[in-house]
Amino acid sequence: MSGHSKWSKIKRKKAVTDAKKSKVQSKLIREITIAARNGADPDGNPRLRSIVATSRAENMPNDTIERAILRGSGQLEGVVFEECVYEGYGPSGVALYIEVMTDNRNRSAAELRHILGKFGGSLGEPNSVVWLFEKRGLILVDDDGVDEEELMMAALEAGAHDVVNDEGMFEIVTDADALDRVEDKLRGQNYPVASAREDFVPQSTVRLVGADAHRLLGLLEGLDELDDVSEVYANFDMDDDVMAQFKSSSA
């Protein structure tokens, strides 16, 4: 398992304090607003349906969700967000693919440059690193009370590639174009889907040790703290004990 996947798990576990939850919900509101542009009815908008389900799992109030949908669908005035992507590099040339939701591209770019420079990274040109990643679908299902064999059968029959139980969560990997189909089947069978989204999986990884490993983890933490950043993908790997030490020191 690459460092990219391990970092995703650390982020999920770190989002437990009130401050972290507030930041997570702020980012989810942006995602709802953007998803609602393609239709305010979750039943006919798979992306919106998925992010609404994720928001409810994060205990976001229904009226907050409804206001975000109304803003995104143009039925309520508010800040207009847009999606954009930045590509760059971290310590030891680690590739970074950064998804952003922003109402001010100039602010977002300046914040990214600042954080990258602080930890020895830099922004790259468009399409400079995206070719190092493969787009997949990733569905997370809470393993509480879920029969692994039954879930695996349901997921594989719907077109999933793999199901892995890791630290209290089932990770279901699909082709990008099969994500909605697999998610719909699992939800239809009442599996507790925590989230479903596109994922960029690195095709090769850069091994990090020592100071570069700690700098990269600091960089990823800094990027995650930016309100405009919705997701970061990176092609790195490092020893588990380095990741564990970082998680403990920054909890």
For each residue, the residues with C-beta under 8 A, 3 or more apart:
1: 5 6
2: 5 6 201 202 205 235 236 237
3: 6 7 205 208 234 236 237 238 243
4: 7 8 201 202 205 233 234 235 236
5: 1 2 8 9 171
6: 1 2 3 9 10 240 243
7: 3 4 10 11 217 220 234 243
8: 4 5 11 12
9: 5 6 12 13 166 167 169
10: 6 7 13 14 243 246 247
11: 7 8 14 15 224
12: 8 9 15 169
13: 9 10 16 247
14: 10 11 20 247 250 251
15: 11 12 20 21 23 24
16: 13 20 21
17: 20 21
18: 21 22
19: 22 23
20: 14 15 16 17 23 24
21: 15 16 17 18 24 25 58 59
22: 18 19 25 26
23: 15 19 20 26 27 225 227
24: 15 20 21 27 28 58
25: 21 22 28 29 55 58 60 64
26: 22 23 29 30 227
27: 23 24 30 31 101 227 230
28: 24 25 31 32 51 54 55 58 60
29: 25 26 32 33 55 60 64 68
30: 26 27 33 34 81 101 230
31: 27 28 34 35 51 101 230
32: 28 29 35 36 48 51 52 55 65 68 69 72
33: 29 30 36 37 68 69 71 72 78 81
34: 30 31 37 72 81 82 83 101
35: 31 32 38 45 47 48 51 72
36: 32 33 39 40 45 48 68 69 70 71 72 73
37: 33 34 72 73 74
38: 35 45 47 48
39: 36 44 45 48 73
40: 36 45 48 69 70 72 73 75
41: 44 45 48
42: 45 48 49 52
43: 49
44: 39 41
45: 35 36 38 39 40 41 42 48 49
46: 49 50 180 183 184
47: 35 38 50 51
48: 32 35 36 38 39 40 41 42 45 51 52 69
49: 42 43 45 46 52 53
50: 46 47 53 54 183 193 195 196 197
51: 28 31 32 35 47 48 54 55
52: 32 42 48 49 55 56 65 69
53: 49 50 56 57 187 193 195 196
54: 28 50 51 57 58 194 195 196
55: 25 28 29 32 51 52 58 60 65
56: 52 53 59 60 62 65
57: 53 54 194 195
58: 21 24 25 28 54 55
59: 21 56
60: 25 28 29 55 56 64 65
61: 64 65
62: 56 65 66
63: 66 67
64: 25 29 60 61 67 68
65: 32 52 55 56 60 61 62 68 69
66: 62 63 69 70
67: 63 64 70 71 76
68: 29 32 33 36 64 65 71 72
69: 32 33 36 40 48 52 65 66 72 73
70: 36 40 66 67 73 75 76
71: 33 36 67 68 74 75 76 77 78 79
72: 32 33 34 35 36 37 40 68 69
73: 36 37 39 40 69 70
74: 37 71
75: 40 70 71
76: 67 70 71
77: 71
78: 33 71
79: 71 103
80: 103
81: 30 33 34 101 102 103
82: 34 101 102 103 105
83: 34 99 100 101
84: 100 102 105 108
85: 97 98 99 100 126 130
86: 98 100 108 109 112 123
87: 95 96 97 98 123 124 125 126 127 128 129 130
88: 96 98 112 116 121 122 123 124 128 129
89: 93 94 95 96 121 122 124 129
90: 93 94 95 96 116 119 120 121 215 216 219 234 236
91: 94 119 120 121 208 211 212 213 215 216 219
92: 206 208 212 216
93: 89 90 206
94: 89 90 91 206 208 216 234 235 236
95: 87 89 90 129 132 133 202 206 234 235
96: 87 88 89 90 116 121 129 223 232 233 234
97: 85 87 129 130 133 200 232 233 234
98: 85 86 87 88 112 223 229 231 232 233
99: 83 85 229 230 231 232
100: 83 84 85 86 108 112 228 229 230
101: 27 30 31 34 81 82 83 228 230
102: 81 82 84 105 107 108 228
103: 79 80 81 82
104: 107 108
105: 82 84 102 108 109
106: 109 110
107: 102 104 110 111 228
108: 84 86 100 102 104 105 111 112 226 228
109: 86 105 106 112 113 123
110: 106 107 113 114
111: 107 108 114 115 226 228
112: 86 88 98 100 108 109 115 116 123 223 226 229
113: 109 110 116 117 122 123
114: 110 111 117 118
115: 111 112 118 119 121 219 222 223 226
116: 88 90 96 112 113 119 121 122 123 219
117: 113 114 120 121 122
118: 114 115 219 222
119: 90 91 115 116 215 216 218 219 222
120: 90 91 117 212 215 219
121: 88 89 90 91 96 115 116 117 219
122: 88 89 113 116 117
123: 86 87 88 109 112 113 116
124: 87 88 89 128 129
125: 87 128
126: 85 87
127: 87 130 131
128: 87 88 124 125
129: 87 88 89 95 96 97 124 132 133 235
130: 85 87 97 127 133 200
131: 127
132: 95 129 202 203 204 235
133: 95 97 129 130 200 201 202 203 233 235
134: 200 201 203
135: 176 198 199 200 201
136: 161 173 174 175 176 198 199 200 201
137: 173 174 175 176 178 179 182 183 196 197 198 199
138: 171 172 173 174 179 195 196 197 198 199
139: 155 160 171 172 174 179 182 183 186 193 195 196
140: 169 170 171 172 193 194 195 196
141: 146 151 169 170 172 186 191 192 193 194
142: 146 168 169 170 192 194
143: 146 148 165 168 169 170
144: 168 192
145:
146: 141 142 143 150 151 170 191 192
147: 150 151
148: 143 151 152 163 165 170
149: 152 153
150: 146 147 153 154
151: 141 146 147 148 154 155 163 170 172 186 191
152: 148 149 155 156 163
153: 149 150 156 157
154: 150 151 157 158 185 186 189 191
155: 139 151 152 158 160 163 172 182 185 186
156: 152 153 159 160 163
157: 153 154 185
158: 154 155 178 181 182 185 186
159: 156 174 175 178 181 182
160: 139 155 156 163 172 173 174 178 182
161: 136 173 174 175
162: 172 173
163: 148 151 152 155 156 160 170 171 172 173
164: 170 171 173
165: 143 148 169 170 171
166: 9 169 170 171
167: 9
168: 142 143 144
169: 9 12 140 141 142 143 165 166 194
170: 140 141 142 143 146 148 151 163 164 165 166
171: 5 138 139 140 163 164 165 166
172: 138 139 140 141 151 155 160 162 163 182 186
173: 136 137 138 160 161 162 163 164 199
174: 136 137 138 139 159 160 161 178 179 182
175: 136 137 159 161 178 179
176: 135 136 137 179 198
177:
178: 137 158 159 160 174 175 181 182
179: 137 138 139 174 175 176 182 183 196 197 198
180: 46 183 184 196
181: 158 159 178 184 185
182: 137 139 155 158 159 160 172 174 178 179 185 186
183: 46 50 137 139 179 180 186 187 193 196
184: 46 180 181 187 188
185: 154 155 157 158 181 182 188 189
186: 139 141 151 154 155 158 172 182 183 189 191 193
187: 53 183 184 190 191 193
188: 184 185
189: 154 185 186
190: 187
191: 141 146 151 154 186 187
192: 141 142 144 146
193: 50 53 139 140 141 183 186 187 196
194: 54 57 140 141 142 169
195: 50 53 54 57 138 139 140
196: 50 53 54 137 138 139 140 179 180 183 193
197: 50 137 138 179 231
198: 135 136 137 138 176 179
199: 135 136 137 138 173 233
200: 97 130 133 134 135 136 233
201: 2 4 133 134 135 136
202: 2 4 95 132 133 205 233 234 235 236
203: 132 133 134 235
204: 132 235
205: 2 3 4 202 235 236 237
206: 92 93 94 95 235 236 237
207: 236 237 238
208: 3 91 92 94 212 213 216 236 237 238
209: 212 213 238 239 242
210: 213 214
211: 91 214 215
212: 91 92 120 208 209 215 216
213: 91 208 209 210 216 217 238 239 242
214: 210 211 217 218 242 246
215: 90 91 119 120 211 212 218 219
216: 90 91 92 94 119 208 212 213 219 220 234 236 238
217: 7 213 214 220 221 242 243 246
218: 119 214 215 221 222
219: 90 91 115 116 118 119 120 121 215 216 222 223
220: 7 216 217 223 224 232 234
221: 217 218 224 225 250
222: 115 118 119 218 219 225 226
223: 96 98 112 115 219 220 226 229 232
224: 11 220 221 229 232
225: 23 221 222
226: 108 111 112 115 222 223 229
227: 23 26 27
228: 100 101 102 107 108 111
229: 98 99 100 112 223 224 226 232
230: 27 30 31 99 100 101
231: 98 99 197
232: 96 97 98 99 220 223 224 229
233: 4 96 97 98 133 199 200 202
234: 3 4 7 90 94 95 96 97 202 216 220
235: 2 4 94 95 129 132 133 202 203 204 205 206
236: 2 3 4 90 94 202 205 206 207 208 216
237: 2 3 205 206 207 208
238: 3 207 208 209 213 216 242 243
239: 209 213 242 243
240: 6 243 244
241: 244 245
242: 209 213 214 217 238 239 245 246
243: 3 6 7 10 217 238 239 240 246 247
244: 240 241 247 248
245: 241 242 248 249
246: 10 214 217 242 243 249 250
247: 10 13 14 243 244 250 251
248: 244 245 251
249: 245 246
250: 14 221 246 247
251: 14 247 248
